Amino acid sequence: MNVVQPDLARQRLRRLATWSRAVALFRDFQVEQTDPDRFYGTMARDSVDQLQCLTPLSGAHVLDVGGGPGYWADAFAAAGARYTPLDADAGELALHGRVPMPGTVMGDGQALPFREGVFDVVYSSNVGEHVPDPWQMGDEMLRVCRPGGVVFYSYTLWYGPWGGHETAPWHYVNGRYAARRYQRRTGHPPKNDYGVSLFPVSMAAGMRWARSRPDAEVIDIIPRYLPSQLFWVSQVPVVREVITWNVALVLRKR
């Protein structure tokens, strides 16, 4: 499998990151609860578009860590990839009435049940903030990626506007306060419960992890959903934690 050279990959990622794409993603984000097929379908197709900036997907074996209810399976299949989803939560796999696809693996992203160097592409979208040790998960993603393969690790930043998920914006006060407030208002705890299924994670920590790995080359570290004209914010400490919203760490296994 031929991986795109880093300079060309960065150029392609920036060409893809248009204002119109950012606006479309934001519009669909607003209907996540009311029209999940539209929202997740858009997200899945956009994920495939981003990965195709990095490597051809036709014939590639892709591991999706936190694959959820199968929306990504359709998009990767359309691109010609061999797709293996993994999730730790059986409820997630059946979310929105969908049936888990054959070949779905139940497992923990922090201890992936695969041998070393199996996959051409290892992908994870918005899972890192839901595990106690996101960098152990990152290590595992690199372990199961073959030499020359691509790891795309994307997660939501705690200090961004959606860092508290459904408890936002009260996570800015305190994560536990935000969870208690949500429960008082709704009568049930949030799905993304601080300290249980939601943990604070920063862009700075992700950059340190990516750059510290001797077995990987950093292709790019980008604000995943922003237009390329705003990518500069990722270079500004503190500001990037609030404005970036979601970061994508893009690495190639050595």
N, C-alpha and C positions, 0 to 999 in steps of 0.2 A: 504494500500500500504506500503510495507516494504522499508524503506530507508536504504541504505548501511551505516554502521558505518563510522564515519569521518576518522579514520586511514586507513581503507580499501579503502575508496573512494579516499584518497590522493594517496595511492599506485597505484590504478588503473589508475588514471589520469596521473601519471608519467610513467607507463608502456606504455600507449597509445602514449605519447609524444616522439616519436622516431625521429632520424635524417631523416629517409626515409619519414616519414609523413611530417616533416617540409619542406623538399625539394619538395615533391609533391604539397603541398599547395602553395608554392611560384611559382612553374611552372604554376599552374592553375590560380593563381592571375594575371599572365602576360597576360592571354587571357580573362580577365573579359569583355572587350568591344567587342572583335572579336568572342568569343565563350561563351556567357553567360550561355548556358545550361551546358556546361562542368564545368565552374567555380562554379556556384551556386549549381549545383548538388553535386559537391565534398564538398563544404562548408556545405551543408545540411546534407549529410551523416556523415561528421565529427562531426557536432553538436550533432547528435543522438548518435554517439559513445561516446562522452564526457558525455552526460547526463546519458547514461546507465552505466557509471562508478559510478554514484551517486544513481540511483534508477531504479527499473524496469519500463519500459515505457508501457508494455502491459496492457491495461485497464486504464492507467493514463489519466487524463484530463489535457492537456497542453495548456497554453496561450502563444502565441508568440507575444510579443509587438514589432510591426514593421515588421510584417510577409512578407510584400512586395508581389511579384508576384507569390507566391505559390510553389516555389521550395522546401521549407521546409515541406509543406503539404505532399508531396509524401514520403519524408523520414520518417516523423513521422507516417504516415499511415502504412508504411512497418514495423515499429516497434510495431504496434498494439495500438498506442496511439489515444485518441480522441483529435483532434487538433482544436483549435480556434485561427485564426489569427486576429490581430488588426493592422490597419494602419491609419494614419491621411491623407494620400495623395492618392487620387484615381488614379493619374497618376502612382504611384509606383505599384499599384495592377495590372495594365495592362501593366507593363513594358515588353519589348521584345515580345509583341504580345500575352502574356498569358491572359487567362480569369480568373477573380477572382473566387475563389472557393465558393460554397454555404456556408453560415454561417459566411462569413467574416464580421467583425465588423469595422465600421469607428469610430475612436475616437482618443483622445489625450492620449498619454502615461503618461502625467502628471496629468491626471484626468480620470482614467480608469472607464468605464461605467459598472462596475460589483460590486456586493455586496462583503462583506468581506468573505474571506476564501473559495472561490469557487474552486480553481484550485489546483491540485496536484503538478504541475510543472509550474513555471512562467519563461519564457525564453525571452531574448532579445539579439540580435546580432547586434552590430555596429549601434545603434540608439542613445545611450547616448550623443554622440558628436553633435547630430543634434537637441537637444532640449535646450531651454534656462536654464532650471533647471533640470539637470540630477538626482539630489538627491531627488527632489520631485517625479520624475518618479520611482526611486528606492523605495521610501516610498510606493508608490502606488502598485508596484509589490509585496512588502511584505504584504500589506493590503489584497490583493485578493488571496494570497496564503493560503492554509489551514495549521493549526498547524501540524508540522511534514513534511510539503512539502518542496520542493527545489526551490530556486531562483538562476538562472544562468544569471548574468548581465555582458555582455561583450561590450567593447567599444574601439574605436581607440584613442590613446594618441596624444595630440596635438604636443608634442615635438618629437614624433617618425617620421620616414622617410615618412610616409603616412599621417601625421597629417593634412596637408592641402588638402588632397584628390587630385583632379585633378590640384590644384594650387601648389602642392609640387614641388620642395623644397623651393619655395619662401615664404612659410609661416614662415620660420625661420627668414626672414627679418621683416615681419609684415603681419598679416592676411589681412588687408584692401589693403595693397600694392599688395599682391599676387593676390587678386581678381581683382584689377584694371589692373594689368599686363595681367592676363588671358583674360580679356575682350578686351584689346587692340590687343592681338594676334589672338583672335578667332572671334571677332565681336559680341560676346554675353557673358552675365555674366555666371560664373560657376554655375553648378547645386548646388554645395555645396558652398554657398556664405557666407563668414565670417560675423558674426553678424546677419545673416538672417536665414540661414539653416545650419550653421556650427559654433560651439563654442569651445573654448579651454577648454579641460578637462584633468586632470592629474591623474596619478596612485595614488599619495599621497592623493588626495582628495577622491578618491574612497575607499582607505584603511581606512581613517578616518571615512567616512560614514558607511562602513560595520561594523567597530569595535564599533561604537557608538550606534548601534541599540540594545535596550534592549530586543526586541522581536525576535531576530535572533541569531543563532550560526554561526560563520564563519567556514565553512568547509575548504575552501582553497582560496587563492588569487594567481593566477598564470599568467605568460605570456602565452597567449592562443595558440600562434602559434609556439613557440620556442620548441626545444627539452628539455627534462627534465634536461640534463646536464647544461643548461643555466638558470634554474629556480632561481639560486642563485642571479641573477641580481635584482630580485624583492626586495631584502633586502638592496640594495645599493641606498640611495637617490641620486637624479640627474641622475646617470647612468641609473637607471631603466626607467626613463622617455623617454630616447632616444632609448635604446636597446630593451625594452620590446615590443614596437610597438602596441600591443593590450593586454589588461588585462581582465581576467575573475574573477569576484567576485562571489564566490559560497557560498551560505548561506542556512541554514535550519531554517524554521520558528518555533519558540518555541510554 
